[in-house]
Amino acid sequence: CDKYKTGVIDGSACSSLCAKETLYFGKCLSTKPNNQMYLGIWGNLQGVIKCQMEETIHLDLGTELEPRKEIVLFEKPTRGTTVQKFKEMVYGLFKRKLGEQGNLLELVNLILSIADGNKDGRVSLPEAKSAWALLQLNEFLLMVILQDKEHTPKLMGFCGDLYVTERVEYTSLYGISLPWIFELFIPSSFRRSMDQWFTPSWPRKAKIAIGLLEFVEDVFHGPYGNFLMCDMSAKNLGYNDKYDLKMVDMRKIVPEINLKELIKDRHCESDLDCIYGTDCRTLCDPSKMKCTTEVIQPNLAKVCQLLKDYLLRGAPSEIHEELEKQLYSCIALKVTANQMEMEHSLILNNLKTLLWKKISHTNDS
């Protein structure tokens, strides 16, 4: 709010947060100081407020946390930058992150319309500074690209690098979330079986799974290239009261080109050194002791691995065997397969069809 009041930043949520005080912070949802998430109430709407500080590589608990480097964060664009120059900056950023795509200019124009928080038809310097800070975040960029897709939470507003998204009712594939202090002491094997007890009914699980398969289609070779899901944790996926899948955390979904840049010069002694997030793995080239850039598993294989126990438990007996067969052939999918794109489409459509046929006549659909 200090930055907003002194005219450094601006955005569609700034006056509600700092002047009118109609945007409230509720319960804190995160356990890490470098990534803050809160339930938020904005007028009569519920949302989630995210304020992402840069990921710190190492937190020494004995020392004070470094104060946030605000000056660095909002230093661009500088005073005197024209809108045309800002467009070129954004275009250059997209080219680095997304590669040479024919329609990057459309995306630049979309960003400019979102940056114009007060909808006065022009982007002021404080609005441009806020948009630039937000564009450094994977999740924000993906939200803009997928804003018309039903499995991406809607972006409600922003102020500086703080942004507000729609609230997702259930914030894990599984139906139970415990206070983090309990999570620390529950053995992971017991936690897994506990998760399985608290899942929705099977037709509802099937509907959520269809939504996840649709999201895989949204990020696989879309209009702005291929995005890789690098943290396939059930905690990053949620659903609403109609059992439509909604992504809860998209920070570790990265453009393929961007990932190749991040990993290509990484020093390695074994394949274990070539992992980004928890699930994007490449191989270590022992002759150069550098990571290769080809990710081994496509998103679909990782999603099927996550859905295997979720869908097979409680599946109707008449489709159990076929479902198991399809899930295992999906898990075996490799990026290097000759006909990977065709096989990917075939497996994905077969799975969706099998699940949809089973639930299309039920109330849950």
Residue pairs with C-beta under 8 A, 6 or more apart in sequence:
1 14
1 17
1 18
3 9
3 70
3 74
3 160
4 10
4 14
4 17
4 18
4 126
4 159
4 160
5 18
7 126
8 74
8 126
8 129
9 74
9 126
9 129
9 130
9 133
9 159
9 160
10 117
10 118
10 124
10 126
10 127
10 130
10 159
11 117
11 127
11 130
11 157
11 158
11 159
11 160
12 117
12 118
12 157
12 158
12 159
13 23
13 42
13 117
13 156
13 157
13 158
13 159
13 162
13 163
13 164
14 117
14 159
14 160
16 22
16 23
16 42
16 43
16 157
17 23
17 159
17 162
18 159
22 42
22 43
23 40
23 41
23 42
23 43
23 49
23 164
24 40
24 41
24 42
25 38
25 39
25 40
25 49
26 38
26 39
26 40
26 41
27 38
27 39
28 36
28 37
28 38
29 37
29 38
29 39
29 48
29 171
30 36
30 37
31 180
33 53
33 59
33 65
34 52
34 53
34 54
34 55
34 56
34 59
35 50
35 52
35 53
35 55
35 251
36 50
36 51
36 52
36 53
37 48
37 49
37 50
37 51
38 48
38 49
38 51
39 46
39 47
39 48
39 49
39 167
40 46
40 47
40 48
40 49
40 164
41 47
42 156
42 157
42 164
45 156
46 167
47 156
47 164
47 165
47 166
47 167
48 153
48 164
48 165
48 166
48 167
48 168
49 162
49 163
49 164
50 139
50 162
50 163
50 164
50 165
51 161
51 162
52 137
52 139
52 161
52 251
53 68
54 69
56 66
59 65
73 133
73 160
73 161
74 129
74 130
74 133
74 160
76 89
76 129
76 132
77 85
77 86
77 89
77 125
77 128
77 129
77 132
79 125
81 89
81 125
81 128
83 112
83 122
83 123
86 112
86 123
86 128
86 132
87 108
87 112
89 132
90 108
90 111
90 112
90 131
90 132
90 135
91 104
91 105
91 108
93 135
94 101
94 104
94 107
94 108
94 224
95 104
96 258
96 261
97 141
97 255
97 257
97 258
98 104
98 224
98 225
98 255
98 257
98 258
99 225
99 255
99 257
101 107
101 223
101 224
101 225
103 223
103 224
104 224
107 144
107 145
107 224
110 144
111 131
111 135
111 144
112 123
112 131
114 131
114 144
114 155
115 123
115 127
115 128
115 130
115 131
116 122
116 123
116 127
117 127
117 130
117 157
117 158
118 127
123 131
129 160
130 158
130 159
130 160
130 161
133 160
133 161
134 140
134 158
134 161
134 163
135 141
136 161
137 161
137 251
138 250
138 251
138 252
138 253
138 254
138 258
139 249
139 250
139 251
139 253
140 155
140 163
142 152
142 219
142 227
142 250
142 253
143 152
143 153
143 155
143 165
143 250
144 155
145 222
145 223
145 224
146 152
146 218
146 219
146 222
147 154
147 155
149 215
149 218
150 211
150 214
150 244
151 211
151 212
151 214
151 215
151 218
151 244
151 245
151 246
151 247
152 215
152 218
152 246
152 247
152 250
153 165
153 166
153 167
153 168
153 246
153 247
153 248
154 165
154 166
155 163
155 164
155 165
156 164
156 165
156 166
157 163
157 164
158 164
168 238
168 239
168 240
168 246
168 248
169 238
169 239
169 240
169 241
170 238
170 239
170 240
171 177
171 235
171 238
171 248
172 234
172 235
172 237
172 238
172 248
173 199
173 208
173 234
173 237
173 238
173 239
173 306
173 310
174 195
174 196
174 198
174 199
174 234
175 198
175 199
175 200
176 194
176 195
176 198
178 186
183 191
186 194
195 234
196 309
196 313
199 205
199 310
199 313
199 314
200 208
200 243
201 314
201 364
202 314
202 315
202 316
203 358
203 359
203 362
203 364
203 365
204 243
204 364
205 310
205 311
205 314
206 311
206 355
206 358
206 359
206 364
207 243
207 244
207 355
207 359
207 364
207 365
208 239
208 243
208 244
208 245
209 245
209 307
209 310
209 311
209 355
210 245
210 352
210 355
210 356
211 239
211 244
211 245
211 246
212 237
212 245
212 303
212 307
213 300
213 303
213 348
213 351
213 352
214 245
214 352
215 245
215 247
216 229
216 299
216 300
216 303
216 348
217 348
219 226
219 227
219 229
219 253
219 299
220 226
220 227
220 298
220 299
220 300
220 344
221 341
224 255
225 255
225 256
225 257
226 255
226 256
227 253
227 254
227 255
227 256
228 253
228 254
228 255
228 256
228 259
228 280
228 295
228 299
229 252
229 253
229 279
229 280
229 299
229 302
229 303
230 252
230 253
230 254
230 259
230 276
230 277
230 278
230 279
230 280
231 249
231 251
231 252
231 277
231 278
231 279
232 278
232 279
232 302
232 303
232 305
232 306
233 278
234 306
234 310
235 248
235 249
236 247
236 248
236 249
236 250
236 252
237 245
237 246
237 247
237 248
238 245
238 246
238 247
238 248
239 245
239 246
240 246
243 364
247 253
252 277
252 278
254 262
254 276
254 280
256 295
259 276
259 280
259 293
259 295
260 293
262 276
263 274
263 276
263 282
263 291
263 293
264 290
264 291
264 293
265 290
265 291
266 273
266 274
266 290
266 291
267 273
267 289
267 290
268 274
268 284
268 285
268 289
268 290
268 291
269 284
269 289
270 284
271 281
271 282
271 283
271 284
273 284
273 291
274 281
274 282
274 283
274 284
274 291
274 292
275 281
279 297
279 302
280 295
281 295
281 296
281 297
282 291
282 292
282 293
282 294
282 295
282 296
283 291
283 292
283 294
283 296
284 290
284 291
284 292
285 291
285 292
294 335
294 336
295 335
296 334
296 335
296 336
297 333
297 334
297 335
298 333
298 334
298 335
298 340
298 344
300 330
300 333
300 344
300 347
300 348
301 330
301 331
301 332
301 333
301 334
303 330
304 327
304 330
304 331
304 333
304 351
305 331
307 327
308 327
308 328
308 331
311 323
311 327
311 355
312 320
312 323
312 324
312 327
315 323
316 358
319 354
319 358
322 354
323 354
323 355
326 347
326 350
326 351
326 354
327 351
329 347
330 347
330 348
330 351
333 340
333 343
333 344
333 347
334 340
337 343
356 365
359 365
